[in-house]
Amino acid sequence: MGDATVSCDIASLKPWSPNSEGYVMRLKEAGLIGCGASALLVGGFMTHSVSNAWSERNAALELGATIQLQNDLSDATILLSMERSLTQVGLNLPTALPNRFQLMLQDQRRTVDAAFDALEIKLEVREHLEGSEQEAAETLLARIRDQRRTLASFREAADRDLSVAATDRSTAASELPTRMKQLVDEIRTSVATIESDDHAIPPIVQLEARINQLGWYIRELGGRERTYFAIATALQEPISPAIRGEMQQLHAEVERARMELLLLAQRDGIVPAVATAISDLDQAYFGEYDALRRSVLEASDTGLYPVDFDAYFAQSSAALDTAEALSFKAGDGASAAAAEQVEDANRSLIVALGLSMALLLGLAFAARHILVRVSGRVTRLSAAMERLSNGDLSVDVSDLDGKDEIGDMVRATAVFRENALRMQQMQDEQESLRARAEADKRAAMHALASGFEASVMGVVD
């Protein structure tokens, strides 16, 4: 801008104030209001994002805890079903339970008790369960404890009858296996107490959970059929038509479960270990064992079985173990899928927190820029211009200079100040010249008067 003449009236640049006609909001006030509004918007966004992410995380944790409880309950009932099978075989023997069977039964009972003890501890702690899920876990815990008391009474009755020959057993001994089956079914259906809403369960978790159920069905129903075969091979006696009819129904259910398993094995996202376990089950149970099963079933009319109890029980146990392994692996797969949901929720929460922090930092920077870099400079410039308009030419606004529009205003103000200083200097010079001229004039008048007086005195003389 240099020395260009500025014809602007500096007084007209004074800012509006509340006393001015038609009050206009000052820049600092507008900046504060804008920053406050932005802070509210950012705060609302942060609250919404973090709250959603936190809710998703809690839901994933709750789902994982629920799936684990379901797995533990399923595993415990599988073990209990094995105890029921051994008890049923023993109660069908004509003699007291042999020592080796007693050891097997006692070991199985300890395994069952350990599984239910661990389940009860988890139900007492109820980690990651909230609200209705906590209440459901508490209800399930009470139900499990009541069912275990029933189991204890069954064991006590079984022990009395297993310790004597068939002719000395109680009349209720024949009903005990059926009552134990009912108890297994009752405990198994207790899982519905803590089942989550299907809409809230990811498809992969639903897939693995369904495979877990089908593995349990094959293990349980196949185990019940196996018990009848074991009794028959142990006694080397024929199987009654009524029992064979029940066995056919059990095997039909097992076949239906197998067909569904084979279909589910083709689904995308299935855990490789679970797919392998399905293949192992199909080969061991429906291949190798099924051939033995058919041969024993064909001989069930006569009781002339191609294998003895030990050989049959060993091969059937190996086949049923593959169903048990499938149930365990599918349960682990469901738990792993639920754990992935937790990890995804944790990542979402971290992203939400990170984004919120970034927005906060951005807002803080913007607020500082507006209030310090913009509003602060404008306020100081406004005060400097007011002092300048009042004739105070000592103001210095050089520290407010910059490469933005405010910098342009600062430089324009500097030009006003320079012009005002130049005008003041010119006025000072004019005053100095005027004073000198007055002095010269007085001196000339004094000299003229002195000369005139001298002339007059000369004439008089």
NURO-637940 format. One record per atom (N, C-alpha, C, O): residue in one letter; x, y negated, z. Coordinates in steps of 0.1 Angstrom, whole numbers, plus 5000, padded with zeros to 4 digits. Example, Ala and Ser with C-alpha at 12.3 -4.5 7.8 and 13.67 -1.06 7.14 Angstrom:
<atoms>
A513250575078 A512350455078 A513250335078 A514250335085 S512850225071 S513750115071 S512950005079 S513449895080 
</atoms>
This chain:
<atoms>
M500850125000 M500050005000 M500949885000 M500449774995 G502149895006 G503049785005 G502549655011 G501949655022 D502749545004 D502349415009 D501049365003 D500749245003 A500349454997 A499049414991 A498149345000 A498049385012 T497449244995 T496549165004 T495349245006 T494649294997 V494849245019 V493649315022 V492649215027 V492849135036 S491549215020 S490449115022 S489349165031 S488249125030 C489749265040 C488749325049 C488749245062 C489849215067 D487549225068 D487449165081 D487649275091 D486849365093 I488749265098 I489049365108 I487949385119 I487649495123 A487349275122 A486349275133 A485149365129 A484449425137 S484949375115 S483849465111 S484149605113 S483249695111 L485349645116 L485649785118 L485449835132 L485749955134 K484949755141 K484749795155 K483649905155 K482649905148 P483950015163 P482950125163 P481650085170 P481549995177 W480650175166 W479350155173 W479450195187 W480250285191 S478650135195 S478650175210 S477150185214 S476250145206 P476850235226 P475450245230 P474750115230 P473550115230 N475550005232 N474849875232 N474649825219 N473949725217 S475149895208 S474949845195 S473549875190 S472949965195 E473149805181 E471749835175 E471749965168 E472649985159 G470850055171 G470850185164 G471950275168 G472950285160 Y471950325180 Y473050405186 Y473450515177 Y472550595172 V474650535174 V475250645166 V476150725175 V477050665182 M476050855174 M476850945182 M478350935179 M478650925167 R479150925189 R480550915186 R481151045182 R480551155185 L482251035175 L482951155170 L483251265181 L483051385179 K483751215192 K484151305203 K482951375208 K482951495211 E481751305209 E480551365214 E480051475204 E479651585208 A480151435191 A479751535181 A480651655181 A480151765180 G481951635183 G482851745184 G482551835196 G482651955195 L482251775207 L481951855219 L480651935217 L480652055221 I479651875211 I478451945209 I478652055199 I478152165201 G479452025188 G479652125178 G480452245184 G480152365181 C481452215192 C482252325199 C481352405208 C481452525209 G480552335216 G479652405225 G478652495217 G478452605221 A478052445206 A477152525198 A477952645193 A477352765193 S479152625188 S479952735182 S480252835193 S480252955190 A480552785205 A480852875216 A479652965219 A479853085222 L478452905219 L477252985222 L477053095211 L476753205214 L477253055198 L477153155187 L478153265189 L477853385187 V479453225191 V480453325192 V480153415205 V480353535204 G479753355216 G479453425228 G478353525225 G478353645230 G477253485218 G476153575215 G476653685206 G476253805208 F477453655196 F477953765187 F478853855195 F478753985193 M479753805204 M480553895212 M479753985221 M480054105222 T478753925227 T477954005236 T477254115229 T477154225234 H476654075217 H475954175209 H476854285204 H476554405206 S478054255199 S478954355193 S479454445204 S479454565202 V480054375214 V480654455225 V479554545232 V479854665236 S478354485234 S477354565241 S476954685232 S476754795238 N476754665219 N476454785210 N477554885210 N477255005211 A478854835209 A479954935209 A480055005222 A480255125223 W479754935233 W479855005247 W478655105248 W478855215254 S477555065243 S476355165244 S476655285235 S476355395240 E477255265223 E477555385215 E478555475222 E478555595221 R479555405229 R480555485236 R479955565247 R480255685248 N479055505255 N478455575266 N477555685261 N477455795267 A476855655250 A476055765244 A476855885239 A476455995241 A478055855233 A478855955228 A479456035240 A479556165240 L479855965251 L480356035263 L479256125269 L479456235273 E477956075269 E476856145275 E476556265266 E476256375272 L476656255253 L476456365244 L477456475246 L477156595247 G478756425248 G479856525250 G479656605263 G479856725264 A479256525274 A479056595286 A477856695286 A477856805291 T476756655278 T475656735277 T475956865269 T475556975273 I476756845258 I477156965250 I477957055258 I477857185258 Q478857005267 Q479757085275 Q478957165285 Q479257285288 L477957105291 L477157175301 L476357285294 L476157395299 Q475857255282 Q475157355274 Q476057475271 Q475657595272 N477257445267 N478257555264 N478557635276 N478557755276 D478757565288 D479057645300 D477857725304 D478057845309 L476657675303 L475457755306 L475357875297 L475057985301 S475657855284 S475557965274 S476558075277 S476258195277 D477858025280 D478858125284 D478558205296 D478758325297 A477958135306 A477658205319 A476558305316 A476658415322 T475558275308 T474458375305 T474958495297 T474458605299 I475958475289 I476558585281 I477258685291 I477058805290 L477958625301 L478658705311 L477558775320 L477758895323 L476558705323 L475458765331 L474758875323 L474358975329 S474658865310 S473958965302 S474859095303 S474259205303 M476159075303 M477059195304 M476859265317 M476859385318 E476659185328 E476459245341 E475059325341 E474959435346 R474059255335 R472759325333 R472859455326 R472259555330 S473659455315 S473859585307 S474459695316 S474059805315 L475559655323 L476259755331 L475259815342 L475259925345 T474459715348 T473559755358 T472459855352 T472059955359 Q471959825340 Q470959905334 Q471460045331 Q470860145333 V472760045326 V473360175323 V473460255336 V473160375336 G473960195346 G474160265359 G472860315365 G472760425370 L471760235363 L470460285369 L469860395361 L468860455365 N470360415349 N469860525341 N470660655342 N470260755336 L471760645349 L472560765351 L471860855362 L471260805371 P471960985361 P471361075371 P472061075384 P471461115395 T473361035384 T474061035397 T474360895401 T473960795395 A474960885413 A475360755418 A476360695408 A477060775401 L476460565408 L477360495399 L478760545401 L479360535412 P479460595390 P480860645391 P481760525395 P481460405393 N482860565401 N483760465407 N484260365396 N484360245398 R484560415384 R485060325374 R484060225369 R484360115366 F482760265369 F481660175366 F481460075377 F481159955375 Q481660115390 Q481560025401 Q482659915400 Q482259795402 L483859955396 L484859855394 L484559755383 L484759635384 M484059805372 M483659725361 M482559625365 M482659505361 L481559675372 L480459595376 L480959485386 L480459375385 Q481759525395 Q482259425405 Q483059315398 Q482959195401 D483959355389 D484759255381 D483859165373 D484059045373 Q482859225367 Q481959135359 Q481159045368 Q480958925364 R480759085380 R479958995389 R480858885393 R480458765394 R482158905396 R483058805400 R483258705389 R483258575391 T483358755376 T483458665365 T482158575363 T482258455360 V481058635365 V479758565364 V479658455375 V479358345372 D480058495387 D479958395398 D480958285396 D480558165399 A482158305391 A483058205388 A482558105377 A482657985378 A481858165367 A481358075357 A480257985362 A480157865359 F479358045370 F478257965376 F478757865386 F478157755387 D479757905394 D480357805403 D480857685396 D480657575400 A481657705385 A482157595377 A481057515371 A481157385371 L479957575367 L478857505361 L478157415372 L477857295369 E478057465384 E477457395395 E478257275399 E477657165402 I479557285398 I480457175402 I480257065392 I480056945395 K480157095379 K479956995368 K478556925370 K478456805368 L477557005374 L476256955376 L476156865388 L475356765388 E476956895398 E477056805410 E477756675407 E477256565411 V478856675399 V479556555396 V478856475386 V478756345387 R478256535375 R477456475365 R478256355359 R477756245357 E479456385355 E480356285349 E479756245335 E479356325327 H479656115333 H479256055320 H477756065318 H477256035307 L476956115328 L475556125326 L474856015334 L475355975345 E473855955328 E473255835334 E471755845332 E471255915323 G471055785341 G469555775340 G468855905340 G469055985349 S468055925329 S467256045328 S468156175327 S467756285332 E469356155321 E470256275320 E470756315333 E470956435336 Q471056215342 Q471456255356 Q470256325363 Q470556425370 E469056285361 E467956345368 E467756485362 E467456585369 A467956505349 A467856635342 A468956735348 A468656845350 A470156675349 A471256765355 A470956805369 A471156915373 E470356715377 E469956745391 E468856855391 E468956945399 T467956845382 T466856945381 T467457075377 T467057175383 L468357075367 L468957195363 L469757265374 L469757385376 L470557185382 L471257235393 L470357305403 L470757415408 A469257245407 A468357305416 A467857435410 A467657535417 R467557435397 R466957555391 R468057665391 R467657785393 I469257635387 I470357735387 I470557795401 I470657915402 R470557715411 R470757765425 R469657855429 R469857955435 D468457825425 D467257905428 D467358035420 D467058145426 Q467858035408 Q467958155400 Q469158245405 Q469058365404 R470158175410 R471258255416 R470858325429 R471258435431 R469958265436 R469358335448 R468558455443 R468658565450 T467858445432 T467058555427 T468058665422 T467858785425 L469158625416 L470158715411 L470758795423 L470958915422 A471058725434 A471558785446 A470658895451 A471159005455 S469358865451 S468458965456 S468359085446 S468259205450 F468459065433 F468559165423 F469759255425 F469759375425 R470859195428 R472159265430 R472059355442 R472459465442 E471459295453 E471259375465 E470459495463 E470759605468 A469359475455 A468459595452 A469159695443 A469059815445 A469959645434 A470659735424 A471659815432 A471859935429 D472459745441 D473459815448 D472959935456 D473560045457 R471759915462 R471160025470 R470760145461 R471060255464 D470260115449 D469860225440 D471060285433 D471060405429 L472060205430 L473260255423 L474060345432 L474860425427 S473960335445 S474760415454 S474160555456 S474860635463 V473060575451 V472460715453 V472060775439 V472060705429 A471660895440 A471260975428 A469960925423 A469160855431 A469560955411 A468360905405 A467060945413 A466160875414 T467161065419 T466061125426 T465761045439 T464661055445 D466760975444 D466660905457 D466460755455 D466460675465 R466360705443 R466260565441 R464760515443 R463860595443 S464660385445 S463360325448 S462560325435 S463060335424 T461260305437 T460360305426 T460560175417 T460160175406 A461160075423 A461359945416 A462659945408 A462959855401 A463460055409 A464760065402 A464560055387 A465359995380 S463460115382 S463260125367 S462859985362 S463059955350 E462259905371 E461859765367 E462959665368 E462859555362 L463959695375 L465059595378 L465759545365 L465959425363 P466059635355 P466759585343 P465859485335 P466359385330 T464559515335 T463559425328 T463559285335 T463559185329 R463559295348 R463559165356 R464859095354 R464858965354 M465959165353 M467259095350 M467259035336 M467758925334 K466659105327 K466559045313 K465758915313 K466158815307 Q464658915321 Q463858795322 Q464558685329 Q464458565325 L465458715338 L466258615345 L467258555336 L467458435336 V467858645327 V468858595317 V468158495308 V468658385305 D466958535303 D466158445294 D465758315301 D465858215295 E465358325313 E464958205321 E466158115323 E465957985321 I467358165326 I468458075328 I468858015314 I469257895313 R468858095304 R469158045291 R468257935286 R468757835281 T466957955288 T466057845284 T466157725293 T465657615289 S466857735304 S467057615312 S467857505305 S467857395309 V468557545295 V469357455287 V468557345281 V469057235279 A467257375279 A466357265274 A466257155283 A465857045279 T466557175296 T466457065306 T467356945302 T467056835305 I468556985296 I469556875294 I469756855279 I470856805275 E468856905270 E469056885256 E468856735253 E467956675258 S469656685243 S469556545239 S468556545227 S468156645221 D468056425225 D467156395214 D467956425201 D469056375198 D467356505192 D467956545179 D468356425171 D469356425164 H467556315172 H467856195164 H469156135168 H469756055160 A469556155181 A470756095186 A471956185184 A473156135188 I471856305179 I472956395178 I473456395163 I472656415154 P474756375161 P475256385148 P475056515141 P474956615148 P474856525128 P474556645121 P475656755124 P475256875126 I476856725124 I477956825126 I477756885140 I478057005142 V477456805150 V477256855164 V476056955164 V476057055170 Q474956915157 Q473756995156 Q474057135149 Q473657235153 L474957125139 L475357245132 L476057335141 L475757455142 E477157285148 E477957375157 E477057425168 E477257545172 A476157345173 A475357385184 A474357495180 A474157595188 R473857485168 R472957595163 R473757725161 R473257835164 I474957715156 I475757835154 I476057895168 I476058025169 N476257815178 N476457865191 N475257945196 N475458045202 Q474057895193 Q472857955197 Q472658095190 Q472358195196 L472958095177 L472858215169 L473858325174 L473558445175 G475058275177 G476058375183 G475558435196 G475758555199 W474958345204 W474358395217 W473258495214 W473258595221 Y472358465205 Y471258555202 Y471858695198 Y471358795202 I472758695189 I473358825184 I473958895196 I473859015197 R474758825204 R475358885216 R474358945225 R474459055230 E473358865228 E472358905238 E471459025232 E471259125239 L470858995221 L469959105215 L470659225211 L470159335213 G471859205205 G472659325202 G473159395214 G473259515214 G473359325225 G473759385237 G472659465243 G472959575249 R471459415242 R470359495247 R470159625240 R469859725246 E470259615226 E470159735218 E471359835222 E471159955223 R472559775224 R473659855227 R473459925241 R473960045242 T472759865250 T472559925263 T471760055261 T472060155268 Y470760055253 Y469960175250 Y470860285244 Y470760405248 F471660245234 F472560345228 F473560395239 F473860515239 A474060305247 A475060355257 A474460455267 A475060555270 I473260425271 I472560515280 I472360655273 I472560755279 A471960645261 A471660775253 A472960855252 A472960975254 T474060785248 T475360865246 T475960915259 T476561015260 A475660835270 A476160875283 A475361005288 A476061095294 L474061005285 L473261115290 L473161235279 L472761345282 Q473661195267 Q473561285256 Q472061335254 Q471761455253 E471161245255 E469761275254 E469161195243 E469661085239 P467961235237 P467361165226 P466761035232 P466661015244 I466460945222 I465860815226 I464360825222 I463960875211 S463560775231 S462060785229 S461660705218 S462260595215 P460560735211 P460060655200 P459760505204 P460060415197 A459260495216 A458960355221 A460260275222 A460260155218 I461260335228 I462560255229 I463160235215 I463660125212 R463060335206 R463560305192 R462760195186 R463360115178 G461460185188 G460760075182 G461259935187 G461359845180 E461459935201 E462059805206 E463359775201 E463759665198 M464259885199 M465559865193 M465459815179 M466359725175 Q464559865171 Q464359815157 Q463959665157 Q464459585149 Q463159625166 Q462759485167 Q463959395171 Q464159285165 L464759445180 L465959375184 L466959355173 L467459245170 H467059465165 H468059455154 H467459365143 H468259305136 A466159365141 A465559275131 A465859135134 A466159055126 E465759095147 E466058965152 E467558935149 E467958825145 V468459035152 V469859015150 V470158985135 V470958905131 E469459065126 E469659045112 E469158905107 E469858845099 R468058855113 R467658725109 R468658615114 R468958525106 A469258635125 A470258545130 A471458555121 A472058445118 R471858675116 R472958685107 R472758615094 R473658545089 M471558625088 M471258555076 M471358405077 M471858335068 E470858355088 E470958205090 E472458165092 E472858065088 L473158255099 L474658225101 L475358215088 L476158125085 L475058305079 L475758305066 L475358185058 L476258135050 L474158135059 L473758015052 L474457895058 L474957805051 L474557885072 L475257775078 L476757775075 L477357665076 A477257895073 A478757895070 A479057825057 A480257795055 Q478057805048 Q478357735036 Q478157585037 Q478457505027 R477757535049 R477557395050 R478857315051 R479857365056 D478857195046 D479957105046 D480257065061 D479257045068 G481457045064 G481856995077 G482057105088 G482357065099 I481757225085 I481857335095 I483257345099 I484157345091 V483557365112 V484857385117 V485457515111 V484857615112 P486657505105 P487257625099 P487357745109 P487057855105 A487657725121 A487757835131 A486357895133 A486258025135 V485357815132 V483957875133 V483557955121 V482958055122 A483957905109 A483657975097 A484458115097 A483858215093 T485658115102 T486358235103 T485758335113 T485658455111 A485258275124 A484558355134 A483258425129 A482958535132 I482558345120 I481358405114 I481758525105 I481158625104 S482858505097 S483358615088 S483758735096 S483458845093 D484458705108 D484858815116 D483658895122 D483659015122 L482658825126 L481458885131 L480758965121 L480359085123 D480658915109 D479958985098 D480659115095 D480059215092 Q482059105095 Q482759225092 Q482759335103 Q482559455101 A482959285116 A483059375127 A481759435131 A481559555133 Y480759345133 Y479459385138 Y478559445127 Y478059555128 F478459375116 F477459415105 F478159505095 F477559555086 G479459535097 G480159625088 G480659745096 G479959855095 E481759745103 E482259855109 E481359915120 E481060035120 Y480859825129 Y480059875140 Y478659925135 Y478060025140 D478159855125 D476759895120 D476760035114 D475760105115 A477960075108 A477960215103 A477860315115 A477160415114 L478560285126 L478460375138 L477060365144 L476460465148 R476560245144 R475160225150 R474160305143 R473260375149 R474260305129 R473260385121 R473460535124 R472460605124 S474660575125 S474860725127 S474260765141 S473760875142 V474460685151 V473960715164 V472460705164 V471760785170 L471860605156 L470460595156 L469860715149 L468760765153 E470460765138 E469960885131 E469961005140 E469161095138 A470861015149 A470961135158 A470161115171 A470061205179 S469460995172 S468660975184 S467461065186 S466961075197 D467061125176 D465861225177 D466361345184 D465561415191 T467561385182 T468061515188 T468961505200 T469061585208 G469661385201 G470561365211 G471961425208 G472861425217 L472161475196 L473461525192 L474261415185 L474361405173 Y474861325193 Y475461205188 Y476861235183 Y477561325188 P477361155173 P478661185167 P479761135176 P480961165173 V479461055186 V480561005195 V480061015210 V478861025212 D480961015219 D480661015233 D480460865238 D480660775231 F480060855251 F479860725256 F481060625255 F480960515251 D482260675259 D483460595259 D483760545245 D484060425244 A483660625235 A484060585222 A482960485217 A483360385211 Y481760515219 Y480660425215 Y480760285222 Y480760185216 F480960295235 F481060165243 F482160085239 F482059955238 A483360145236 A484560065232 A484259995219 A484659885217 Q483760075209 Q483560005195 Q482459905196 Q482559805189 S481359935203 S480259835204 S480759715211 S480359595208 S481559725221 S482059615229 S482959525220 S482859405220 A483759585211 A484659515202 A483759435192 A484159315189 A482659495188 A481759425178 A481059305185 A480959195180 L480559335197 L479859225204 L480759115209 L480359005210 D482059155211 D483059045214 D483158945203 D483458825206 T482958985191 T483058885180 T481958795180 T482058675177 A480758835184 A479558745186 A479858655197 A479558535196 E480458705208 E480758625220 E481858515216 E481758405220 A482858565208 A483858465203 A483258355194 A483658245195 L482358395186 L481658295177 L480958195186 L481058075183 S480258245196 S479458155204 S480458055211 S480157935212 F481558105216 F482458025223 F483157915214 F483157795217 K483557965202 K484157875192 K483257765187 K483557655185 A481957815185 A480957715180 A480757605191 A480557495188 G480657655203 G480557565215 G481657465215 G481557345218 D482857525214 D484057435213 D484057335202 D484457225203 G483557385190 G483457295178 G482457185181 G482657075177 A481357215187 A480357115191 A480957005200 A480756885199 S481757065210 S482356975220 S483456885213 S483556765215 A484156945203 A485156865196 A484556765187 A485056655186 A483356795181 A482656695173 A482156585181 A482256465177 A481656615193 A481256515202 A482356425207 A482256305209 A483556495209 A484756415213 A485156315202 A485656205205 E484956365189 E485256275178 E484356155178 E484756035175 Q483056175182 Q482156065183 Q482555965194 Q482455845192 V483156025205 V483655935215 V484855845210 V484955735213 E485755915202 E486855845197 E486455735187 E486955625187 D485455765179 D484955665169 D484355555177 D484455435173 A483555585188 A482955475196 A484055395203 A483855265204 N485155455207 N486255385213 N486855285203 N487155175206 R487055335191 R487655255181 R486755135178 R487155025176 S485455165177 S484455055174 S484554945185 S484454825183 L484654995198 L484754905209 L485954825208 L485954705211 I487054885205 I488354805204 I488254705193 I488754595194 V487654745181 V487554655170 V486654535174 V486954415171 A485554565181 A484654465186 A485354365195 A485154245194 L486054425205 L486854335214 L487854255207 L488054135210 G488654315197 G489654245190 G489054135182 G489554025181 L487954165175 L487254065167 L486753945176 L486853835172 S486253985187 S485753875196 S486953795201 S486753665202 M488053855205 M489153775209 M489653685198 M490053565200 A489753735185 A490153655174 A489253535172 A489653425170 L487953565174 L486953455172 L487153345183 L487053225181 L487353395195 L487653305207 L488853225204 L488853095207 L489953285200 L491153205197 L490953105186 L491452995186 G490253155175 G489953065164 G489052945169 G489352825165 L488052975178 L487252865183 L488052775192 L487952645191 A488952825200 A489752745208 A490752655200 A490852535203 F491252715189 F492152635181 F491352525174 F491752405173 A490152555169 A489252455162 A488852345172 A488852225168 A488552385184 A488152285194 A489352195197 A489152075198 R490452255199 R491652165202 R491952075190 R492251955192 H491852125178 H492052045166 H491051925165 H491451815162 I489751955168 I488751855167 I488951755178 I488851635176 L489151805191 L489151715202 L490451635204 L490551525208 V491551705199 V492851635201 V493351575188 V493651455187 R493451665178 R493951615165 R493051515158 R493551425151 V491751535159 V490851455151 V490251345161 V490451225159 S489451395170 S488651295179 S489651215187 S489451095188 G490651275193 G491651195201 G492351085193 G492450975197 R492751125181 R493451025172 R492450915168 R492850795168 V491250955165 V490250855160 V489950755172 V489850635170 T489750815184 T489450725195 T490650625198 T490350505200 R491850675198 R492950585200 R493150485188 R493450365191 L492850525176 L492850435165 L491750325166 L492050215163 S490650375170 S489550275172 S489850175183 S489550055181 A490450215194 A490850125204 A491950025199 A491949905202 A492850075191 A493949995185 A493349895176 A493849775176 M492449935168 M491749845158 M491049735166 M490949615161 E490349765177 E489649665184 E490549565190 E490349445190 R491749615196 R492749515201 R493249435190 R493549315192 L493449495178 L493949415167 L492949305163 L493349195159 S491649345163 S490649245159 S490549135169 S490149025166 N490949165182 N490949055192 N492248975192 N492448895201 G493149005182 G494348925181 G495548975188 G496648915188 D495449095193 D496649165200 D497449235189 D497049345185 L498449165184 L499249225173 L500449315178 L501249355170 S500449345191 S501549425197 S501149575196 S502049655199 V499949605191 V499549745191 V500449825181 V500949765171 D500749955184 D501550035175 D500850165173 D500550245183 V500450195161 V499750325158 V500550415150 V499950505144 S501850395149 S502650485141 S502650625146 S502850715137 D502450655159 D502450795164 D501150865160 D501050985162 L500150795154 L498950855150 L498950895135 L497950945130 D500050865128 D500150885114 D500151035111 D500451125119 G499651065099 G499551205095 G499251215080 G499151115073 K499151335075 K498851355061 K497351375058 K497051425047 D496551345067 D495151355065 D494451225064 D495151115063 E493151225064 E492351095062 E492651005073 E492650875071 I492751055085 I493050965097 I494450895095 I494650785098 G495350975089 G496650915086 G496550795076 G497250695077 D495550815066 D495350705057 D494850585064 D495150465061 M493850605074 M493350495082 M494450425090 M494450305092 V495350515095 V496450455103 V497350365095 V497750255099 R497650415083 R498450335074 R497750205070 R498450095068 A496450215067 A495650095064 A495649995075 A495849875074 T495550045088 T495549965099 T496949895101 T497049775104 A498049975098 A499349915098 A499549795088 A500149695091 V498849815077 V498949705067 V498149585072 V498649465071 F496949605079 F496249495085 F497149425095 F497249295095 R497849495103 R498649445113 R499849365107 R500149255111 E500449425097 E501549355090 E501049225084 E501749115085 N499949225077 N499349105071 N499048995082 N499348875081 A498449045093 A498148955104 A499448895110 A499548775113 L500448975112 L501748925117 L502348825107 L502948725111 R502248855094 R502748765084 R501948635084 R502548525083 M500648645086 M499848515086 M500248435099 M500248315098 Q500448505110 Q500848435122 Q502148375121 Q502348265125 Q503048445114 Q504448385111 Q504248265103 Q504948155105 M503448265092 M503248155084 M502648035092 M503047925090 Q501648065101 Q501047965109 Q502147905118 Q502147785120 D502947985124 D504047935132 D504947845125 D505347745130 E505347885112 E506247805104 E505547675100 E506247565101 Q504247675097 Q503547555094 Q503447455106 Q503647335105 E503247525118 E503247435130 E504647375132 E504747255137 S505647455130 S507047405132 S507347285122 S507847185126 L506847305109 L507047205099 L506247075103 L506746965101 R505047095108 R504146985111 R504846905123 R504746785123 A505346985133 A505946915144 A507246835140 A507446725144 R507946895131 R509146825126 R508846705118 R509446595119 A507746715110 A507346605102 A506846485111 A507046375109 E506146525122 E505646425131 E506846355138 E506846235141 A507846445141 A509046385148 A509746295139 A510246185142 D509846335126 D510546245116 D509746115114 D510346015112 K508446135114 K507646015112 K507745915124 K507845795122 R507845975136 R507945885147 R509345825147 R509545705151 A510345905143 A511745845143 A511745735132 A512345625135 A511145755121 A511145645110 A510345525115 A510845415112 M509245545121 M508445435126 M509245355137 M509245235137 H510045435145 H510845365155 H511945285149 H512245175153 A512545355139 A513645275131 A513145155124 A513745055125 L511945165119 L511345055112 L511044935121 L511244825119 A510444975133 A510144875143 A511444815148 A511444695150 S512444895150 S513744835155 S514344735145 S514744635149 G514244775132 G514744685121 G514044555120 G514544455118 F512644575122 F511844455121 F512144355132 F512144235130 E512244415144 E512544325155 E513844255154 E514044145157 A514844335148 A516144265147 A516044155136 A516744055138 S515244175126 S515144075116 S514443945122 S514943835119 V513543965129 V512743855135 V513643775145 V513643655145 M514443845153 M515343775162 M516443695154 M516843595159 G516843745143 G517843675135 G517243545129 G517943445129 V516043545125 V515343425120 V515243325131 V515443205129 V514843375142 V514643275153 V515943215157 V516043095159 D516943295157 D518243235160 D518743145149 D519743085150 
</atoms>
